[in-house]
Amino acid sequence: MKLRDMTELAVRNLREAILRNSLTTLGVAVGVASLVAMLSLGVGLQQLASSRLAKSGLFDSIFVTPKTNLRGPGAGPPATRAAAPKARPLDEAARVEITKLPNVIEVYPQIRFFTEVRFDGKPFATMVAGMPESSKQSGAFDGMQGAFFSSPNADEAILQIEFAKELNPQTAQLIGKELVLRYAERQSLPSETGGGAQNSGGFSVVPKEKHLRIVGVVETEPASGFGGFGSGRLLIPLPVAETLRAAQVNDLRDVLRDTSSDKPAYASLTVRVKSPSLVDATEGKIKQLGFGAFSLLDASKSMRIFFSVFDLLLGIFGSLALAVATLGIINTLVMAILERRREIGVLKALGAADSDVKQLFFVEAGVMGLAGGVFGVFFGWLIGQALTLGTNIYLKRQDLPGVEISAVPWWLIVGAIGFALLVSLTAGLYPASRAAKLNPVDALRYE
């Protein structure tokens, strides 16, 4: 039997029992829709998490710290660990050495300190963070109110939106206003010599003020990351932050000073490389230099494992409805055999082979599966959009930015339709085999 004739016969048979076949196809569509909706939710949440991390500009970054003594007197949480006795100081010389490594494009210190800000005559406690010029390209400042710093040395500030609301609920009115940064400047004390040995004189702190002009308000937290004390709520250019020499909690620890040379050292450095694919190799070279190193890719591996398991569970639950739809296809085709025994007998009497009868039922099952898959993908996409819309309405009421929690990539569309077609053909195996085994004489005597 020619493929064209078989297709025409299959379409005619489907049209004759259009209500039953439509309901069976709808069952397949519902199963595919539930599968697509659940998987699109998992994919959307994974893309949301990845995009937020990527916008932080940290995927191509490595965080370098001095090696710490985890068993000595300084053992404890990272914030309280002392430097190992023979640990290399993370000073300017180390910064220059790391800068010369292959594929390194930038090395800068992480400067964060907790201090007080005065605005409109009122004090506000906040966390100040220094931002390098390269952070402008990370995407974290896209869509911000106002503008980025006019120059790396400008006395300007960008406020994180939650802190900006504390100053003025109408955040747009803050642009162009001035605030006063009150901080403690670190100043080295004269060293004393005695007995032929030179001892470090330590340092003192002196109250200082810095006038800053507010130039922007950003919704994200571009200063958050590893190695700092928390998210920066008031952002200033990194060169300005370095010139302030603001006293930090780290200054009280030996890890921040090379006492033999009385040179300032860094609590941590951020190293940016040309591509995320080069992070692992560069991280290994930094460790060989005698420093501790950590990258966001190390943490993202656990995140990818979590989302893989999450997607698997969603796929299993979504496939349950498709399994029920499979039973519907089997039931529909078995009923079709009982109703069309005479037709099958006539086809065999006219010379149709068993394989032709099998193919006929396979085509009918395939058409129902293909149609159900296409409609199911569309319905699943609608469900995902509805979930996104409902989520954004809730977030808007909470005065939070909207998010996209559902995504239907091309591979999910192709996979869902292909899976529906495969399941339908599998469901048609038993009815097709049963129809092919019918004796033409018995089939013609039926009814």
BELJOBEL-V6588 format. One record per run of one state. SS is the DSSP state (A for helix, B for strand, O for the rest). FROM is the first residue (numbers start at 1). TO is the last residue. Records with the same first field share a line. If there is no record, write none. Layout:
# BELJOBEL-V6588
SS->FROM-TO / FROM-TO
This chain:
# BELJOBEL-V6588
O->1-2 / 17-17 / 56-60 / 67-67 / 69-77 / 81-82 / 84-90 / 100-103 / 110-111 / 120-121 / 132-132 / 139-144 / 147-155 / 168-170 / 175-177 / 189-191 / 195-196 / 200-202 / 219-233 / 245-245 / 247-248 / 253-253 / 259-262 / 266-267 / 274-275 / 289-290 / 340-340 / 350-353 / 398-409 / 437-439 / 446-447
A->3-16 / 18-55 / 78-80 / 92-99 / 133-138 / 161-167 / 171-174 / 238-244 / 249-252 / 254-256 / 276-288 / 296-339 / 341-349 / 354-397 / 410-436 / 440-445
B->61-66 / 68-68 / 83-83 / 91-91 / 104-109 / 112-119 / 122-131 / 145-146 / 156-160 / 178-188 / 192-194 / 197-199 / 203-218 / 234-237 / 246-246 / 257-258 / 263-265 / 268-273 / 291-295
